[in-house]
Amino acid sequence: MAEEETAKKENLEVVEETTKSEPEAFAKSGKKSRKHIEEVKAEEERQARKEERKLAEAEVKPKGEKPVTRPRIERRGRKYQEAAKLVEKGKVYNLDEAIALAIKSSPVKFDASIEAHVRLGVDPRQADQNIRTTLVLPNGNGKTVRVAVFAPADVCKSAKAAGADIAEDEEFLKQLEKGTIDFDILISTPAYMPKLGKFARLLGPKGLMPNPKAGTVTMDVEKAVKEAKAGKVEYRVDKQAIVHIGLGKVSFGVEKLLQNANAFFDSLKTQKPNSLKGTYVKSVYLTTTMGPSIAVENLYN
């Protein structure tokens, strides 16, 4: 038996030597080609190196340890970080202090907007708590709005005199059919609303569909145009029970912005639902375009 095993080993060695001495045959193309075999070997080596790196990282980091994430402030731009240093962490400012600080901490060169963000204790799913209304800011919001009026010819004439940029009848519908929208606010009379129905998918997503709650469906079109041009704004609570509104521009200065802010908070106070049992206003923040948030004292406590 020992002699047979020895003979088998010798035969295997002879076969291996013969195989090594013979040149390896490759096909011109396909899986047996030299190029394909080299690519397979390279991929195997790459996967092996990848596994080695994983093993090395596993030895350095304890199992289950999460990668370190930089704080959010460190992931922001340099100008934002410098502006954020002006806001004292954890401090709640009164309204005029917050406005002055928002102006000072604006990190951009252009005339930034100042916005208020108010978190309410309402449930927007309840019809009587779904807050939506309009107000005219005493000093406007700093934006130039293009007002369009869709109404009979005689109403369009008075709307033009009141400052409407577009005031047309059937010609206006032809522009909508082409998908042309050259306005920021659309005002219509109640009788003309059915004609706008087929354009709901065009106007609705852009927030341009006239609505009685927003004061854009009215018989007094002339008054609606003047209010829109004077700085009439609409605000409503979103799905997260937060109200967002622009109060004006940094260039307004503290006094004008304070007047606009007080007008907004007075309006918001009147919108408190009668069915609400808990806290109405939970938190108030001011911020500028691309600027840091500033906590404001709750004016309703």
C-alpha positions in Angstrom: 0.0 0.0 0.0 2.8 2.4 0.8 4.4 1.7 -2.5 1.1 2.5 -4.4 0.8 5.8 -2.5 4.3 6.7 -3.3 3.8 6.0 -7.0 0.6 8.1 -7.1 2.5 11.1 -5.6 5.3 10.7 -8.2 2.7 10.7 -11.0 1.0 13.8 -9.7 4.4 15.6 -9.5 5.1 14.7 -13.1 1.7 15.9 -14.2 2.2 19.2 -12.4 5.7 19.7 -13.9 4.3 18.9 -17.3 1.5 21.4 -16.9 3.8 24.2 -15.8 6.2 23.6 -18.6 3.4 23.7 -21.3 2.4 27.3 -22.4 -1.1 28.3 -21.2 -3.5 28.4 -24.1 -5.9 31.4 -24.4 -9.0 32.0 -26.6 -9.1 35.0 -28.8 -12.2 36.3 -27.0 -14.7 35.3 -24.4 -14.3 34.0 -20.8 -11.2 32.0 -21.7 -9.3 35.0 -23.3 -6.2 36.4 -21.6 -7.9 39.8 -21.1 -10.9 38.4 -19.4 -8.8 36.2 -17.1 -6.6 39.2 -16.1 -9.7 41.3 -15.4 -11.1 38.5 -13.2 -7.9 38.3 -11.2 -7.7 42.1 -10.8 -11.3 42.1 -9.5 -10.5 39.3 -7.0 -7.4 41.2 -5.8 -9.5 44.4 -5.4 -12.2 42.6 -3.4 -9.4 41.0 -1.2 -7.9 44.5 -0.5 -11.4 45.8 0.3 -11.9 43.0 2.9 -8.5 43.7 4.4 -9.5 47.3 4.9 -12.8 46.4 6.5 -11.0 44.0 8.9 -8.4 46.7 9.7 -11.2 49.3 10.4 -13.1 46.8 12.6 -9.9 46.3 14.7 -9.6 50.1 15.2 -13.2 50.9 15.9 -15.3 49.0 18.5 -18.1 47.0 17.1 -21.4 49.0 16.8 -19.7 52.4 17.2 -21.3 55.1 14.9 -19.2 57.5 12.8 -18.7 60.9 14.4 -20.9 63.6 12.9 -19.9 67.2 13.1 -22.3 69.6 14.8 -24.7 71.3 12.4 -23.1 74.8 13.0 -19.7 73.4 11.9 -21.3 72.2 8.6 -22.5 75.7 7.8 -20.6 78.4 5.9 -18.0 80.7 7.5 -20.3 83.8 7.3 -23.1 82.0 8.9 -20.9 80.8 11.8 -19.7 84.4 12.4 -23.3 85.6 12.4 -24.4 82.9 14.7 -21.8 84.0 17.3 -23.8 87.2 17.7 -26.9 85.3 19.0 -26.5 84.2 22.6 -27.3 80.5 22.9 -30.3 79.8 25.1 -31.3 83.4 25.4 -34.9 84.6 24.6 -35.0 88.1 23.3 -37.8 90.6 23.4 -39.3 91.6 20.1 -37.4 94.9 19.4 -34.1 93.3 20.5 -34.7 90.3 18.3 -35.4 92.5 15.2 -32.3 94.6 15.8 -30.2 91.5 16.2 -31.7 89.9 13.1 -30.7 93.0 11.1 -27.2 92.9 12.6 -26.7 89.1 12.0 -27.8 89.0 8.4 -24.8 87.3 6.6 -25.7 88.3 3.0 -24.9 91.4 1.0 -28.3 91.8 -0.6 -31.4 93.2 1.1 -32.5 90.2 3.0 -36.1 89.5 4.2 -37.0 89.2 7.9 -39.3 86.3 8.6 -41.3 85.2 11.7 -41.9 81.6 12.4 -44.5 80.8 15.0 -45.3 77.3 16.3 -48.9 77.0 17.5 -50.7 74.5 19.7 -53.5 74.0 17.2 -54.4 70.9 15.2 -54.5 71.8 11.5 -56.6 68.7 10.8 -59.5 70.3 12.6 -61.4 72.6 10.3 -61.9 75.3 13.0 -58.2 75.2 13.9 -56.9 75.5 10.3 -55.9 79.1 10.6 -55.8 81.1 7.4 -56.2 84.9 7.0 -54.8 88.0 5.5 -53.6 91.4 6.8 -52.1 94.6 5.4 -48.7 95.3 6.8 -48.4 99.0 7.8 -45.1 99.4 5.9 -45.6 96.7 3.2 -43.4 93.6 2.9 -40.8 95.1 0.6 -41.8 93.1 -2.4 -43.1 94.4 -5.7 -46.2 92.3 -6.6 -47.7 92.0 -10.0 -51.5 91.9 -9.7 -53.8 90.4 -12.3 -57.6 90.9 -12.4 -60.0 88.6 -14.3 -63.4 90.3 -14.4 -65.8 92.0 -16.8 -64.6 94.9 -18.9 -66.0 97.7 -16.8 -64.5 96.2 -13.6 -61.1 95.8 -15.4 -61.1 99.5 -16.2 -61.4 100.5 -12.6 -58.9 97.8 -11.6 -56.3 99.3 -14.0 -56.9 102.7 -12.5 -56.3 101.2 -9.0 -52.9 99.9 -10.1 -53.5 96.4 -11.5 -50.8 95.2 -13.8 -53.1 93.0 -15.8 -56.8 93.4 -16.1 -58.5 91.5 -18.9 -61.5 89.4 -19.7 -61.4 86.6 -22.3 -57.9 87.5 -23.4 -56.7 86.5 -20.0 -58.0 82.9 -20.5 -56.1 82.6 -23.7 -52.9 83.4 -21.9 -53.6 80.8 -19.3 -54.3 78.2 -22.0 -50.7 78.8 -23.2 -49.4 78.4 -19.7 -48.3 82.0 -19.4 -48.3 83.4 -15.8 -47.0 86.9 -15.5 -48.5 87.8 -12.1 -48.1 87.1 -8.3 -51.7 87.7 -7.2 -54.9 86.9 -9.1 -58.1 88.6 -8.2 -61.5 87.7 -9.7 -65.2 88.4 -9.2 -67.4 85.5 -7.9 -69.3 85.3 -11.3 -66.0 84.7 -13.2 -64.7 82.0 -10.9 -66.3 79.0 -12.8 -64.3 80.0 -15.9 -61.1 79.6 -13.9 -62.1 76.1 -12.8 -60.3 74.3 -15.7 -57.1 76.1 -14.8 -57.1 74.8 -11.2 -54.2 72.4 -11.8 -52.1 75.3 -13.3 -52.9 77.9 -10.6 -53.5 75.8 -7.5 -50.0 74.4 -7.0 -48.5 77.9 -7.4 -50.9 79.3 -4.8 -52.5 81.6 -7.4 -56.1 80.4 -7.4 -58.4 83.1 -6.1 -59.9 82.4 -2.7 -62.6 84.2 -0.7 -60.5 83.7 2.5 -57.6 85.4 1.0 -59.8 88.3 -0.2 -59.0 87.5 -3.9 -62.6 86.6 -4.8 -64.5 89.8 -4.2 -67.0 92.2 -5.8 -64.9 95.2 -4.6 -62.0 94.5 -7.0 -60.6 98.0 -6.8 -60.1 97.8 -3.0 -58.5 94.3 -3.3 -56.0 95.7 -5.9 -55.1 98.6 -3.7 -54.5 96.4 -0.6 -52.4 93.9 -2.6 -50.2 96.7 -3.9 -50.0 98.2 -0.4 -48.5 95.1 1.1 -51.4 92.8 1.9 -50.1 89.3 2.8 -51.7 86.0 3.5 -50.5 83.6 6.2 -51.8 80.1 7.2 -50.8 77.3 9.5 -49.0 74.4 7.8 -49.2 70.7 8.5 -46.7 71.0 11.4 -48.8 73.7 13.0 -46.3 76.5 12.1 -47.1 79.9 10.7 -44.5 81.5 8.4 -44.6 85.1 7.3 -42.3 87.7 5.8 -42.3 91.0 7.9 -40.2 93.1 5.5 -36.7 93.8 4.5 -33.5 94.5 6.5 -33.4 98.0 4.9 -36.7 98.9 6.6 -34.9 99.4 10.0 -36.1 98.4 13.5 -39.0 100.9 13.8 -40.8 99.9 10.6 -40.2 96.2 11.1 -41.5 96.4 14.7 -44.7 98.0 13.4 -45.2 95.2 10.9 -44.4 92.6 13.5 -46.9 94.0 16.0 -49.6 94.1 13.3 -49.0 90.5 12.5 -49.1 89.3 16.2 -52.2 91.4 16.8 -53.8 89.6 13.8 -52.6 86.2 14.9 -54.1 86.8 18.4 -57.6 87.4 16.9 -57.3 84.0 15.1 -57.2 81.9 18.2 -59.8 79.1 17.9 -62.5 79.0 20.5 -62.2 75.2 20.7 -58.5 75.3 21.6 -58.0 74.3 25.3 -54.2 74.2 25.6 -51.4 76.7 24.8 -52.0 78.8 21.7 -48.5 80.0 20.9 -45.7 77.6 21.8 -42.6 79.4 20.4 -41.7 82.4 18.2 -38.5 82.8 16.2 -37.2 85.5 13.9 -34.7 85.0 11.1 -33.3 86.6 8.0 -32.7 85.0 4.6 -29.8 82.6 5.3 -29.3 84.0 8.8 -29.4 82.3 12.3 -32.7 81.9 14.2 -33.4 84.2 17.2 -35.8 83.1 19.9 -38.4 85.7 20.8 -40.4 86.1 24.0 -43.9 84.6 23.8 -46.1 87.7 23.5 -49.2 85.7 24.6 -47.9 84.6 28.0 
